Amino acid sequence: MTTPPTRAPVDLRDLNPASKEYLEAIFELGEEGQRILQARISERLGLAPATVSEAVKRLVSDGYVTIEGGREIKLTEGGELIAATLVRRHRLAERMLVDILGIPWHQCHEQAEDWEKVMTSEVETAILAKLDGDATCPHGNPIPGEPSPVAWSELTPVAALTAGDKGRLTRLLEDVELDHDVLYFLEQHDLLPGRDLTLLEVAPDGTRTLEVGGKQVALGSRLADNLWVLPA
């Protein structure tokens, strides 16, 4: 396994908490192949457009992002390194909490917010050495700086499946991870990365009925858009 080639240009403990939140969101949206616009950041973080606009101005002033074509947000080299380090440490913290400390799956995202701030490169290496399986977070998202087990292009959202399609649940997008109640629902219904599922039915309103582990569960369109599978 590899580690990022250089250290983040600032001590992450000194980084403004709001900047940290925005940089992570920008990095994750880019990971998902989305155009990074202020409206998408607003939706992801649940913040007012005016709040996001002011925050983006600060990120530009601090040299973390640039605005291209008048709208699209791009991380600078320094911003990319900081964002990747933040996301890497967050996902490693999640694995530590679940795999090593036994914290329930649906609680790890929220608790990892504190752990990522104090993690060092030595702790990163120690956690990686104890991981079994692929270098992903418990929700299936790859750990930056490590080989990704499945290419994004190989995956498809549950929302794109048709009745009878089968697949292996592989990744949950960050939109899902931000909602504690949704994570609890998914855990209760065994909708976890690595589980095989079959789409049984699509209702007229877009609700999808899945079979997972011999049991049925219904998903609305929002969840179906955020759960990505490797088709069988």
C-alpha positions in Angstrom: 0.0 0.0 0.0 1.1 3.5 -0.7 0.8 6.8 1.1 0.4 10.3 -0.2 3.8 11.5 -1.6 4.0 14.8 0.3 2.5 16.3 3.5 -0.3 18.7 3.4 1.1 22.3 3.2 -0.6 23.3 6.5 -1.1 21.7 9.9 -4.6 20.3 9.5 -5.3 21.1 13.2 -4.9 24.8 12.3 -7.3 24.6 9.4 -10.6 26.5 9.8 -13.3 24.0 10.5 -15.6 25.5 7.9 -12.8 25.4 5.2 -12.2 21.7 6.1 -15.9 20.9 5.6 -16.0 22.7 2.2 -12.7 21.1 1.0 -13.9 17.6 1.8 -17.2 18.2 0.0 -15.5 19.6 -3.1 -13.1 16.6 -3.2 -15.9 14.1 -2.8 -18.1 15.7 -5.5 -15.1 15.5 -7.8 -14.6 11.9 -6.9 -18.2 11.2 -7.9 -17.6 12.8 -11.3 -19.9 15.7 -10.7 -19.3 19.3 -11.9 -18.4 21.2 -8.8 -20.8 24.2 -8.6 -21.8 26.2 -5.6 -25.4 24.8 -5.9 -24.1 21.3 -5.6 -22.0 22.2 -2.5 -25.1 23.9 -1.0 -27.2 20.7 -1.6 -24.4 18.4 -0.2 -23.9 20.4 3.0 -27.5 21.6 3.5 -26.4 25.3 3.6 -27.9 28.4 2.1 -26.5 29.5 -1.3 -25.4 32.9 0.2 -23.4 31.1 2.9 -21.7 28.8 0.4 -20.9 31.8 -1.9 -19.1 33.6 0.9 -17.2 30.5 1.9 -16.0 29.9 -1.7 -14.7 33.4 -1.8 -12.6 32.7 1.3 -11.3 29.5 -0.2 -10.3 31.4 -3.4 -8.6 34.1 -1.2 -6.8 31.4 0.8 -5.5 29.8 -2.4 -7.4 26.5 -2.0 -9.7 26.7 -5.1 -10.1 28.6 -8.3 -13.3 29.4 -10.3 -13.2 28.4 -14.0 -15.6 29.6 -16.6 -17.3 31.8 -14.1 -19.0 28.9 -12.2 -17.0 25.7 -11.9 -14.9 25.3 -8.8 -11.5 23.6 -9.0 -9.1 22.7 -6.2 -5.6 24.1 -6.5 -2.6 21.8 -6.1 -2.4 22.8 -2.4 -6.1 22.6 -2.0 -6.2 19.1 -3.6 -3.5 17.9 -1.2 -5.2 19.2 1.9 -8.6 17.9 0.8 -7.2 14.4 -0.1 -5.5 14.2 3.2 -8.6 15.2 5.1 -10.7 12.6 3.3 -8.0 9.9 3.6 -7.8 10.4 7.4 -11.6 10.5 7.8 -12.0 7.2 6.0 -9.2 5.6 7.9 -10.7 6.8 11.1 -14.0 5.2 10.1 -12.2 1.9 9.5 -10.4 2.2 12.8 -13.6 2.8 14.7 -15.5 0.0 13.0 -12.8 -2.7 12.5 -10.7 -2.1 15.6 -12.9 -0.5 18.2 -16.2 -2.1 17.2 -18.2 1.1 16.8 -21.6 0.4 15.1 -21.4 1.0 11.3 -24.0 3.7 11.2 -22.2 5.8 13.9 -18.7 5.8 12.5 -19.0 8.7 10.0 -20.0 11.3 12.6 -17.4 10.1 15.2 -14.6 10.1 12.6 -15.0 13.9 12.3 -13.0 14.4 15.5 -10.5 11.6 15.0 -9.4 12.9 11.5 -8.3 16.2 13.0 -5.6 14.6 15.3 -4.4 11.8 13.1 -0.8 11.7 12.0 0.9 9.9 9.1 2.2 7.3 11.6 -1.3 6.5 12.7 -2.4 6.3 9.1 0.3 3.6 8.5 -0.7 1.7 11.6 -4.4 1.6 10.7 -3.6 0.5 7.1 -1.4 -2.3 8.5 -4.4 -3.7 10.4 -7.0 -3.5 7.6 -8.4 -6.7 6.1 -9.6 -6.5 2.5 -9.9 -3.5 0.2 -8.6 0.0 1.3 -12.1 1.6 1.5 -14.1 3.2 4.2 -16.9 1.1 5.8 -19.3 2.7 3.3 -17.2 1.5 0.3 -15.5 4.7 -0.7 -11.8 4.4 -1.6 -9.1 5.8 0.7 -7.2 8.5 -1.2 -3.6 7.4 -1.9 -4.5 3.7 -1.9 -5.4 1.6 -5.0 -9.1 1.7 -5.7 -10.6 -1.8 -5.8 -13.3 -1.0 -8.3 -13.3 1.7 -11.0 -16.1 4.2 -10.8 -17.0 3.5 -14.4 -17.8 -0.1 -13.5 -20.5 0.9 -11.0 -24.1 1.8 -11.6 -26.7 3.3 -9.2 -29.6 1.2 -8.0 -31.8 3.8 -9.6 -30.5 2.7 -13.0 -31.3 -1.0 -12.5 -34.3 -2.7 -14.0 -36.4 -5.5 -12.5 -34.4 -8.8 -12.4 -31.0 -7.1 -12.4 -28.5 -8.3 -9.8 -25.4 -6.7 -8.4 -23.1 -6.3 -5.4 -23.6 -3.2 -3.3 -20.2 -1.5 -3.5 -20.3 2.2 -2.6 -22.6 4.6 -0.7 -22.2 8.2 -1.8 -21.4 10.9 0.8 -24.9 12.3 0.7 -26.0 9.1 2.4 -23.2 9.1 5.0 -24.2 12.6 6.2 -27.6 11.2 7.4 -27.4 9.2 10.6 -31.0 8.0 10.3 -30.5 6.7 6.8 -27.3 4.9 7.8 -29.2 3.2 10.6 -31.9 2.2 8.2 -29.4 0.7 5.8 -27.6 -1.2 8.5 -30.9 -2.6 9.9 -31.8 -3.9 6.4 -28.3 -5.3 5.7 -27.7 -2.8 2.8 -24.0 -2.7 3.4 -21.1 -2.8 0.9 -20.3 -6.3 -0.2 -23.9 -7.6 0.0 -25.5 -9.1 -3.1 -28.9 -7.8 -4.1 -31.6 -8.3 -6.7 -34.0 -5.6 -7.9 -37.4 -7.2 -7.8 -39.8 -4.4 -8.8 -40.0 -0.7 -9.7 -43.2 1.0 -8.6 -44.7 3.9 -10.7 -43.5 6.4 -8.1 -39.9 5.1 -8.5 -39.8 3.1 -5.3 -37.6 0.1 -5.8 -38.0 -3.2 -4.0 -34.8 -5.1 -3.4 -34.0 -8.6 -2.1 -31.0 -8.6 0.2 -30.1 -11.7 2.2 -33.4 -13.3 1.5 -35.4 -10.3 2.8 -37.1 -7.5 0.9 -36.6 -3.8 1.4 -38.1 -0.8 -0.4 -36.0 2.3 -1.4 -37.2 5.7 -2.5 -35.6 7.4 -5.4 -33.1 9.4 -3.3 -31.6 6.4 -1.7 -31.6 4.5 -5.0 -29.5 7.3 -6.5 -26.9 7.1 -3.8 -26.4 3.3 -3.6 -24.0 2.1 -6.3 -23.6 -1.5 -7.3 -21.2 -3.6 -9.3 -23.6 -5.4 -11.7 -23.6 -9.1 -11.8 
